[in-house]
Each structure stands twice: as C-alpha cells, then as structure tokens.
Amino acid sequence: MTGSYGRGLLHLAAAVDQVGVFEAERYVELARLAESGGLDFVTLDGRFGWAESDPLGVLTQVAPATRRIGLVPLVTAAQSAVAHLDRVSRGRAGWWSETPEPSSGHPVRVADAGEGAGRRTAARYADVVLVRAASSAQAAAVRDELRSRAEEFGREPDELRVLVSLLVDLGDGERAAEPGHGGGGPRQTVRGPLYRGGPVDLAELIAGWHGEGAADGFHLVPAEPRRDLERLVNGTVALLQHRGLFRTFYPGSTLREHLGLARRAGQLAAP
C-alpha cells in the first residue's frame, strides 16, 4: 500500500442492495467482490423496503463467508442484534445512527446527514456520515459543517468520516461521463445524485473530490448491482490503487481499523 494510513486516507464503500433477491448466497457474492477490492464496508438497505430480506439477518450470514470487509445494515435495529453481528464478524459491524444516543457497544456508528436535528445528531455521535452532494463544493460545505459541529460537542473532528453517497451507472463499456455527470459533478435525481459514465471518469471524480478535501471518501450505490460493482472494483478501484490513492490490502481486521478510527475499550479483534 502506498500513501498514509489513517488521516487523509481515501475510504470507499458500496451498497449490495438487490431487488427481488432472497438468497444470502447472492449477497455473499457481492460482498466478496467488494472485499477483493479492499473496500471499507458494504451496506444493505432496509429503510424503504428496497431490501428483499432482513438486512441484519442477511449480513449475519455474509459475515462467516467474508474475512475483512465491514458489514453495515442500514436499518434501525436493537443494539443487542448489532452487537451479535459484530461478534460473528469479529469487529466488522456498523450500526445505523437514527437513535440520538451514544452507543455503549463497539460497532461503528453510521448516520445519514439530513438537515437540522439529523445533522446535529450525526455530528455528535456518528463515526461515519453519509451525505448526498451533486458537487464538490456542496460536499465540502456539508463536511465543514459536520466537523465544526463535532468540535462544538467536544469531539475531535478527525474522528468523523464523511462519505458522499452516490448512485453510479457504469454501463456496459468504457465511455465518457454524460453531460451533467463526471467532471462537472453528478446529476441530481429523485433518488439522489447520480453519476452515469465509465469507471475511468468515476475514478477521476473520486480522486478530485477527495484531493480537494470535499469528502473523506464515497459510498457508491450501483444502479445494476452485479454489473456496476464488478466494473467499480475491476475498473475504478483498480485505477485508484494503481495511482496510489487507495489501499491494495487490509492492514487490519476490524471496520474501525479500516476507517482509521481508534479502537474502543474491549473492541473485538480477529487473531
């Protein structure tokens, strides 16, 4: 791995949502693919009925079939249930940050940065915050606000990882980003900012925004799960790795280590 580990490291995550898919093996396949690219974590969304199965239950089955990648169910769940996933995965679980209370457990807390109170709650308690932004300037403004609020709550701003959540449609072949996408930023849609183009231009967008300090990384939501995740790992991520902007292996075994966050007392760790 080239570059520094910890502060300033580029972080990448991906969604593994699949409409109409019930078998855990299909989610295992995508999680392993993401793990082969060294991604920090994968998410499975259960907030809006997009996931066809219980996200927490599915990821509990994914855990023993993977070794390093973090597992984050985007669904409100009891702390005990998430703690079980953390034990099964040996410290790789994330917990979704809709309850405005600090966690007494160890899983990484992930929150969606909405407006107003939601953003304040994220700044106060979350380890990872997902934001939706259609330009690097917009992303930077939200990141600056979150870091400033975290400091007001007595937190070290560098404890916060701000990831831009971006829908990606990488198509079936290499192509330049369409107008309104790519270098000029994603296009705003009803589902959030959308990038439509090829893996190379996506790598340029990620490198550019991260280099400008607009985000600590990206949470990428494939438009077509199997196709786009494969192109993301074998194209975009491979290019970022070749340029020394993203790791080529996992230096640690827990999600906190992947994110460069301090391990809490009693944190589980794989041997």
N, C-alpha and C positions, 0 to 999 in steps of 0.2 A: 504494500500500500504506500502510495506517495501522499504528501500533504500531512497536515497535523490532525491528530485525533482529539476530539473534544470541541472546544470553542471554535466556531468558524467552519466546522465540517459540514459538508452538504448531506442532508438527510432526505431519503426517498422512501415513500410508502405507496401501496396500491390497494385498491378495492378488489375483492374477488366475488362481488355480487353476481349471481346468475339467475335470470328469470326462468322459472319452470324446472329448476334443477333441485332434486330432493336428496340425491345420493351424496354422502360425505366424501366418497372417493373422488368426485369431480372437484370438490373444494380442496382436497389434498393435492390434486394435480396442479392446481393454480398456485397454491401456497408453496409447493416445492419449486415451481418455476420461478416465483418471486425470490425464493431463498437462494436459488442458483445465481441470481444477480446481486446478492448481498443487500437486498432492501431491508430497511429497518423493521418494518412491520406490514402486515396486511390487515384490512378491515372487512367486516361483514356487517351489512346494514340491516337493522330490523326496525328502524324508526317509522317507516312509512309503508310497511308491508311489501317492500321490494324483495326481501329475503324469503325464500320459499320454505325454509326450515328455521328452527330456533337458532339464532346466530351463536349464542353461548354454547349450546349443545353441539353444534357442528364443529366449532373451533376446539372444543374439548376432545373431539375425535381426531381433529387435524394435529393436535399437539404431539402425540406419540409418533406420528408419521413424519415429523419435521424435527430439526435439531437446533436451529439458531434463530429463525425469523420470529419476530414478535407477532402476537395474535390479539387483535382488538375488536371485540364485538360492539358495534355501535347500537346499543340497546340499553335501556335502563335495567339494571339487574341488582339483586341483593349483593352486598359486599361479600357475604359468605360464598356465593356462587362464583364470583370473580376470583376470590381467593383460592377456590378449588382449581380453577383454570390455571392460576399462577403456580400452584403446586404441581399439577400434571405437566405443565410446560417447563418447570424448573426456572421460574422467574421471567417468563416471556409474555405475561399477560398485560393488557391495558384495560382500564376501566373508564367507561363513558360517564363527564363532569357536570350532569343535569341537577344533581343534589348539591346545594350550596353549602357543603360541609367538608372539612378536611378529612382525608382518609386515614384511618388508623392501621390500614394494611399496607402492603408493599407494591401492588400493581401500579404501573404508570397511569396517571390520570389524563385522559384525553377529552378536550372540550371543543365545541363549535362556537366560534366567536360571532355571535349575533350582534345586536345593538343593545345599548343601555345596560340594564342589570346583568344580562347574559355575558356581556363583555367584561364587566367588572368581576363577575364570579370567576370567569376563566383566568383573568389576570391574578386573582387572589389564590386560586387553588390548583390550577392545571399545570401539568408538566409539558403537555403538547397541546397547542391550539390550532385548529383548522380554520382558515379564513378563505373567503371567496373574493377574488380580485381579478379584474379584467385588464389591469395594467400594473407595471412595476411600481409606479408612483402610488397607486391606490393600496397595493400590498404593503409598501413601506410605511405609509401613513398609519395603517392599522397596526403594524408591528411596533412602530414607535409608541402608539397609544397604549398598547398592551404592556410593553416594557416599562413605560412611565407609571402606569397604574400598579404594576407589580412592585415597583420600587416604593410607591406610596404605602403599600401594605407591608413594607418591611422585608420584601423578598429581594434576592439578588436577581436582577433582570436576566442575567445569563443562565439562570435556571430554567428559563422558558424557551421552548422550541416552537416557533411559529411556522407552520407549513401551509402553503397555498393549495387549496383543494381545487383540482382542475379536471373537468371532463376531457377525455382525449379520444379522438377518432383518427387512427393512424392508417386506415385504408388497407389496400392490398398490395401497394407498391410504393416505392420512393417517389415523393412529389413535394413540390414547394408548398409552403403553407398558403391556404387560400386567403384572399383579401379579408381583412378583419381578424385574421389569426396571426400566428407566427410572430415575427419581429415587432409588429405593431401591437401585439397583445391579443389574447383570446377574444372571442365574440361573446357578449352577454346573451344568455338564453334563459328560458323559464326554469331550467334545471341548474343554472349556474354558468360560470364562464366555461366556454368550450374551445379547445384547440383542435383544429382539423388540418392535417397536413402529414408530413413524413417524420420518421424518427430523427433524422439529422437536424431539421429545423427545431424540433422539440428540444433536442439537446442544447441547441444554441439559446433557446428561450430560457431553459433552466439555468444554464451557466451564466447567462446575462443577468437575470434577476437575482440570483444568489450572489454574483460578484458585486452587484450594486448595493447589497445589504438589504434588499427588499424582503427577503424571506430566508429562513434557515433551511428550507427545503420544500418539497412538494408531495402532496397526497394526490395520486393520479387515479382517476376513475375511468376504466376502459369502456368505450361505447359498445364494443363487441369483446366480451371477456377473454376468450382464448386467443383470438387473433391479435388483439391490441396488446395484451400483456406479453405475448411472445415477441412481438415487434418492439415493445418497450424494453424488455430485458436484453434481447439479442442485438438491438439497434441503438436506441437512445442510451441505455445504461452502459453498454459496451463502449460507446464512443466517449462518454464521460469518464469511464475508467481509463481508457487509452490516453486521455488528456490529463490524467492525474487528478481529476476533480471528484472522483467517487471511489470508495474503497473496493478492493478486489477480494477481500475476505473479512470475516468477522473477528475482530481482535478479542471479543469477549463472548459470553454465553447468554446474558440476560438482556432484556429490552432496555433497561436503564444503561447498561454498558454501551449498547448500540447508539443510544442517544447522547452519550457523554454526560449523563446525569449521575450525581452522587448516589451511591448505594445506601439505602436506609438501613437502620439497625435491624438485624435479623433477616435481611434480604436473602432470599433463596438464591443459590448459585449451583450450577452444574459442576461436577468434578472436572 
